[in-house]
Amino acid sequence: MAEFMEWLEQRRTEGLGPVLSLLLIAAGLGGVVWLAWQFGGGSVGQTSSSFEGRNLEDLRLLDAEGNTHRLGDLKGRVVVLDFWATWCPPCRMSLPELAALQSKQTDQYAVVPVSLDRGGFQDVLPFFKQNPQFDLFALVPADPGALASKVGPIRGIPTTLIITRAGKVAHAWAGYAPGRLEQELLAELKRP
């Protein structure tokens, strides 16, 4: 899937013309929606129970300076764990909402955006430089090869997990639905 989206971007930048480029992008987006429908259980944004109940305290992530962060360090706070990529159109639509919530985070909750770009920060840092409106403190997996075994099967992006104060996944969904992130976070913050 990632390769297909990268191929589309290459074709667009090679100057195939605006009409053909739009058709290719539309076909690519249609494919993303179809995959989300197939693997997400029938609808974009549907809750995924394959993540729920998992304890992710041992998940290790890296920042742009190479420092390791452990999700367990956030125990006691509700955590929004969001998997995204720079090349993903629905992810780009969700990033402003994610950035707004991250800018307001408190000792009650934390927002942890995790880029799944193959190039890691070589892809992420130029993207943020070109898009300063996102202003996110993003991380990448410390061990991308072990991510699926630790977190669960990420079949589409963005994939968002709401993690309880005890460190277990309470809610998870793939896709972007405006306002859902804040709604799910507020609902979890109200729980004891």
BAZADREN-863243 format. One record per residue: residue number from 1; x, y, z of N, C-alpha, C in turn. Coordinates in steps of 0.001 Angstrom, whole numbers, plus 500000, padded with zeros to 6 digits. Each point is the difference from the previous one (the first is absolute). Layout:
N
NODE  resi     nxx     nyy     nzz    caxx    cayy    cazz     cxx     cyy     czz
NODE   NUM       X       Y       Z       X       Y       Z       X       Y       Z
...
END
This chain:
192
NODE  resi     nxx     nyy     nzz    caxx    cayy    cazz     cxx     cyy     czz
NODE     1  500820  498812  500000  499180  501188  500000  500867  501255  500000
NODE     2  500997  500023  500880  500889  501157  500078  500716  500206  498668
NODE     3  500398  498893  499395  500701  500090  498734  499101  500607  498924
NODE     4  498720  499634  500012  499065  500525  499020  499843  501508  500159
NODE     5  499863  500466  501257  499834  501430  500240  501279  500763  499607
NODE     6  501152  499414  500283  501253  500626  499593  500097  500067  498480
NODE     7  499568  498927  499312  500000  499964  498546  499096  501103  499454
NODE     8  498815  500177  500612  499090  501053  499572  500652  501374  500135
NODE     9  500665  500209  501122  500657  501294  500228  501093  500232  498959
NODE    10  500771  498963  499676  501036  500137  498978  499397  500346  498651
NODE    11  498917  499341  499638  499351  500278  498722  499492  501436  499972
NODE    12  499452  500464  501121  499471  501357  500063  501118  501012  499789
NODE    13  501136  499772  500631  501097  500964  499906  500742  499919  498674
NODE    14  499838  498923  499231  500653  499879  498703  499257  500780  498917
NODE    15  498872  500600  500346  499302  500859  499063  499138  499247  499004
NODE    16  499189  499085  500471  499120  499266  499102  498779  500814  499588
NODE    17  499907  501199  500481  498864  500838  499668  498993  499992  501125
NODE    18  499303  501105  500183  499094  500117  501137  498824  499023  499960
NODE    19  499437  499738  498848  498835  499107  499932  500403  498568  500337
NODE    20  501071  499508  499393  500455  498646  500285  500441  499878  501456
NODE    21  500662  501026  500509  500429  499988  501402  498800  499906  500929
NODE    22  498970  500795  499722  498798  499952  500835  499323  498638  499929
NODE    23  499956  499415  498804  499403  498678  499857  500780  498947  500797
NODE    24  501325  500065  499932  500822  499059  500760  499831  500190  501495
NODE    25  499947  501230  500454  499807  500271  501431  498628  499513  500439
NODE    26  498980  500262  499188  498649  499537  500342  499952  498477  500076
NODE    27  500660  499337  499058  500040  498533  500031  500734  499512  501245
NODE    28  501084  500671  500362  500745  499628  501198  499178  500185  501252
NODE    29  499296  501121  500100  499143  500232  501155  498860  498992  500057
NODE    30  499455  499681  498835  498956  498968  499957  500524  498669  500503
NODE    31  501241  499685  499641  500622  498767  500482  500197  500009  501502
NODE    32  500389  501138  500547  500172  500112  501453  498670  499783  500707
NODE    33  498946  500634  499494  498676  499828  500605  499557  498543  499901
NODE    34  500223  499380  498850  499612  498599  499830  500755  499115  500993
NODE    35  501325  500229  500152  500778  499203  500949  499505  500210  501424
NODE    36  499706  501246  500354  499479  500261  501342  498670  499275  500200
NODE    37  499185  499975  498963  498713  499306  500064  500208  498496  500188
NODE    38  500900  499427  499216  500244  498567  500053  500636  499568  501315
NODE    39  501053  500715  500405  500745  499583  501180  499471  500614  501273
NODE    40  499246  501057  499897  499475  500657  501185  498667  499432  500433
NODE    41  499521  498985  499327  498774  499361  500433  498749  500600  499401
NODE    42  500106  500810  498993  498797  500430  499327  499809  501490  499866
NODE    43  500645  500819  500836  499827  501436  499811  501229  500749  500480
NODE    44  500289  501083  499309  501124  500838  500382  499681  500592  501363
NODE    45  500979  499952  500898  499814  500568  501325  499379  499047  500996
NODE    46  499705  498779  499589  499395  499041  500905  501009  499595  501074
NODE    47  499501  499789  501208  500842  499583  501108  500579  498624  499716
NODE    48  501260  499818  500348  500673  498726  499802  500269  499352  501345
NODE    49  499403  498832  500230  500159  499327  501284  501313  499226  500096
NODE    50  500758  499865  498894  501247  499239  500056  501043  500678  500882
NODE    51  499862  501284  500262  500939  500733  500849  499539  500065  501452
NODE    52  498712  499985  500200  499431  500288  501312  500472  499014  501065
NODE    53  500376  500563  501147  500467  499207  501130  501506  499774  500016
NODE    54  500682  500300  498897  501456  499801  499963  500686  500983  500937
NODE    55  501035  499522  500653  500831  500848  500841  501205  500422  499171
NODE    56  500157  501298  499808  501057  500513  499124  501097  500734  500771
NODE    57  500100  499742  501295  500993  500703  500817  501422  499818  499493
NODE    58  500307  498845  499424  501366  499721  499552  500318  500527  498608
NODE    59  499034  500622  499340  500248  500538  498667  501041  501112  500089
NODE    60  501056  499865  499208  501087  500984  500003  499989  500772  498683
NODE    61  500163  501315  500138  499952  500903  498861  501204  500932  500062
NODE    62  500407  500510  498845  501148  500896  499918  499567  501388  499567
NODE    63  500670  501027  500567  499770  501362  499526  501080  500357  498974
NODE    64  499927  501188  499451  500908  500411  498917  501460  500072  500441
NODE    65  500228  500126  501294  501373  500041  500524  500532  498610  500332
NODE    66  499176  498969  499827  500422  498633  500285  499730  499544  501423
NODE    67  499309  500830  500789  499651  499616  501366  498859  498994  499992
NODE    68  500074  499012  500885  498963  498977  500106  498946  500436  501010
NODE    69  498740  499806  499621  498863  500289  500879  499200  498701  500131
NODE    70  499623  499674  501213  499214  498805  500278  498570  500440  500303
NODE    71  499024  499364  499377  498609  500388  500201  499614  499874  501472
NODE    72  500604  499045  500713  499711  499818  501417  500347  501207  500852
NODE    73  500871  500874  499493  500349  501220  500734  498808  500943  500119
NODE    74  498979  499772  499193  498801  500844  500019  498871  499395  500837
NODE    75  500278  498899  500699  498975  499340  500817  499413  501011  500985
NODE    76  498700  499942  500165  499295  500959  500830  499328  501085  499169
NODE    77  500361  500081  498721  499387  500944  499076  499272  499209  498911
NODE    78  498942  500574  499459  499359  499428  498818  500919  500349  498832
NODE    79  500260  499032  499121  500916  500212  498883  499259  499817  498675
NODE    80  500198  500946  499111  499545  499889  498615  501233  499569  499216
NODE    81  499982  498772  499496  501102  499473  499199  499514  499946  498560
NODE    82  500608  500811  499147  499521  500126  498621  501103  499609  499024
NODE    83  499721  498997  499166  500941  499544  498977  499628  500648  498678
NODE    84  500966  500633  499353  499759  500773  498791  501241  499947  499115
NODE    85  499906  500617  498821  501148  500123  499092  499842  501274  499189
NODE    86  501130  500541  499566  500000  501263  499264  499296  499895  498646
NODE    87  500023  498817  499384  499438  499815  498660  498496  499689  500021
NODE    88  499417  499860  501163  498615  499546  500167  499021  501176  500024
NODE    89  499131  500157  498969  499054  501123  499979  499069  500072  501213
NODE    90  499386  498887  500458  499149  500121  501192  500807  500405  501243
NODE    91  501268  499563  500064  500854  500396  501125  500215  501498  499984
NODE    92  500261  500545  498820  500218  501448  499884  498756  500774  500421
NODE    93  498825  499430  499732  498760  500660  500428  499865  499947  501527
NODE    94  500494  498940  500621  499844  499842  501449  501051  500751  500809
NODE    95  501137  500337  499395  501105  500613  500745  499652  501334  500670
NODE    96  499206  500887  499395  499674  501238  500721  499258  499740  501315
NODE    97  499071  499063  499989  499273  499659  501230  500946  499391  501035
NODE    98  500880  499141  499541  500984  499369  500882  500936  501061  500599
NODE    99  500468  500930  499156  500892  501058  500470  499308  500901  501015
NODE   100  498741  500322  499762  499256  500851  500930  499876  499332  501365
NODE   101  499694  498707  500005  499888  499283  501273  501355  499868  500681
NODE   102  501053  499773  499213  501325  499877  500603  500424  501331  500625
NODE   103  499672  501096  499372  500402  501312  500533  499293  500318  501313
NODE   104  498859  499356  500269  499241  500247  501224  500169  498891  501040
NODE   105  500856  499001  499717  500084  498871  500921  500421  500459  501394
NODE   106  499539  499245  500980  500230  500322  501407  500555  498770  500706
NODE   107  500027  500043  501321  500415  498815  500748  498905  498936  499999
NODE   108  498846  500301  499378  498908  499035  499902  500077  499145  498732
NODE   109  500581  500553  498945  500101  499234  498752  501238  500397  499210
NODE   110  500410  499091  499106  501135  500232  499111  499619  499560  498594
NODE   111  500487  500724  499013  499774  499676  498595  501342  499554  499418
NODE   112  500028  498769  499468  501237  499408  499501  499821  499618  498530
NODE   113  500393  500887  499076  499949  499670  498576  501233  499178  499611
NODE   114  499763  498860  499357  501092  499105  499610  499995  499858  498482
NODE   115  501064  500469  499376  500116  499910  498548  500429  498588  499603
NODE   116  499332  499457  498996  500357  498691  499451  500737  500134  498666
NODE   117  500479  501195  499696  500768  500205  498772  501235  499112  500016
NODE   118  500264  499336  498890  501166  499106  499913  501307  500729  500242
NODE   119  500085  501239  499588  501221  500777  500173  500137  500621  501381
NODE   120  499040  499750  500893  500055  500570  501340  500074  501515  499952
NODE   121  500887  500559  500812  500097  501458  500075  500570  500625  498733
NODE   122  500624  499208  499120  500445  500546  498712  498801  500412  499149
NODE   123  498846  499372  500234  498762  500388  499323  499213  501015  500820
NODE   124  499987  499806  501316  499142  500801  500880  500478  501442  500147
NODE   125  501278  500201  500246  500496  501357  500255  499812  500937  498799
NODE   126  500312  499569  498765  499718  500887  498850  498497  500276  499843
NODE   127  499176  498989  500297  498550  500179  499906  499538  501088  500976
NODE   128  500494  499951  501241  499617  501021  500978  500556  501372  499630
NODE   129  501172  500021  499391  500575  501281  499569  499124  500635  498918
NODE   130  499469  499166  499096  499119  500497  498934  498591  500290  500507
NODE   131  499632  499419  501149  498646  500143  500548  500069  500420  501470
NODE   132  500484  501204  500283  500181  500413  501397  498686  500111  500774
NODE   133  498872  500040  499299  498714  500088  500680  499714  498759  500852
NODE   134  500656  498887  499704  499739  498780  500774  500696  500031  501352
NODE   135  501173  500592  500103  500698  500243  501255  499812  498864  501014
NODE   136  500422  498800  499632  499860  498828  500861  501344  499539  500543
NODE   137  499971  499468  501199  501140  499257  500532  499708  498553  499647
NODE   138  500599  499521  498917  499720  498658  499503  501125  499052  500366
NODE   139  499673  498729  500009  500952  498939  500309  499951  498965  498882
NODE   140  500967  499101  500003  500002  498855  499088  500219  498749  500843
NODE   141  499601  498825  499503  500227  498769  500769  501497  499740  500189
NODE   142  500383  499615  501213  501397  499650  500263  500363  498721  499256
NODE   143  499040  499089  499877  500208  498736  499299  498823  499770  499059
NODE   144  500044  500586  498786  498866  499877  499079  499611  498555  499703
NODE   145  500965  499091  499974  499708  498601  499702  499164  499311  501063
NODE   146  500058  500496  501227  499256  499376  501100  498700  500739  500308
NODE   147  499701  501041  499242  498836  500820  500308  498696  499205  499981
NODE   148  499785  499202  498970  498746  499251  499887  499824  499024  501150
NODE   149  501078  499362  500453  499869  499050  501101  499717  500702  501323
NODE   150  500495  501210  500159  499769  500750  501241  498632  500675  500014
NODE   151  499659  500659  498887  498797  500821  499952  498796  499224  499476
NODE   152  500211  499215  498962  498919  499322  499317  500070  500341  498526
NODE   153  499151  499399  499203  500057  500216  498552  499462  501378  499601
NODE   154  500882  500829  499492  499600  501311  499503  499715  499822  498517
NODE   155  498719  499970  499653  499607  499677  498626  499677  501224  499154
NODE   156  499952  501140  500618  499720  501234  499283  500455  501162  500855
NODE   157  500290  501105  499356  500382  501176  500766  499189  501195  499527
NODE   158  499740  500940  500870  500418  499990  501383  499274  498931  500808
NODE   159  500697  499452  500971  499398  499132  501008  500225  500678  501338
NODE   160  498924  500175  500746  500055  500714  501266  499570  499075  501129
NODE   161  500776  500015  501083  499703  499211  501186  499853  500950  501179
NODE   162  498979  499787  500797  499831  500722  501261  500396  499019  501097
NODE   163  501002  500391  500788  500555  499129  501032  499600  500549  501365
NODE   164  499510  499124  500860  499534  500401  501329  501156  500426  500896
NODE   165  499653  500562  501128  501003  500400  500989  500803  498798  500494
NODE   166  499417  498804  499905  500672  498769  500432  500905  499427  498906
NODE   167  500012  500616  498823  500904  499577  498936  499438  498979  499033
NODE   168  498676  499804  500000  499393  499035  499085  499155  500709  498948
NODE   169  499974  499423  498801  499233  500590  498905  498510  499849  500297
NODE   170  499298  501133  500006  498556  499999  500241  499219  500079  498699
NODE   171  500488  500804  499054  499314  500206  498725  501042  500099  498895
NODE   172  499623  499538  498822  500893  500082  498849  499159  500078  498733
NODE   173  500479  500781  499043  499312  500077  498710  500988  500411  498923
NODE   174  499654  499662  498781  500798  500386  498832  499202  501009  499200
NODE   175  500712  500941  499405  499351  501015  499187  499840  501291  500767
NODE   176  499545  501011  499291  499824  501316  500603  498551  500428  499890
NODE   177  499426  500350  501139  498664  500574  500067  500125  501278  500826
NODE   178  499749  501168  499404  500176  501257  500726  499276  499996  501347
NODE   179  500741  500388  501042  499428  500108  501337  500017  498729  500822
NODE   180  500179  498857  499374  499936  498745  500749  501121  499893  501028
NODE   181  501183  500415  499636  501141  499902  500899  499719  500724  501322
NODE   182  499576  501242  499906  499719  500763  501215  498844  499387  500782
NODE   183  498981  499541  499301  498843  499376  500648  500409  498762  500784
NODE   184  500794  499127  499392  500449  498771  500678  500918  500329  501179
NODE   185  500871  500994  499820  500902  500402  501083  499204  500541  501177
NODE   186  499071  500898  499745  499198  500560  501092  499197  498941  500730
NODE   187  499455  499036  499259  499240  498910  500626  500910  499177  500929
NODE   188  501224  499715  499563  500911  499220  500834  500472  500805  501209
NODE   189  500184  501299  499847  500415  500831  501128  498941  500048  501092
NODE   190  498731  499812  499646  498917  500007  500990  499931  498723  500821
NODE   191  500617  498933  499478  499979  498724  500730  500965  500071  501181
NODE   192  499651  499340  501103  500894  500016  501169  501293  499241  499775
END
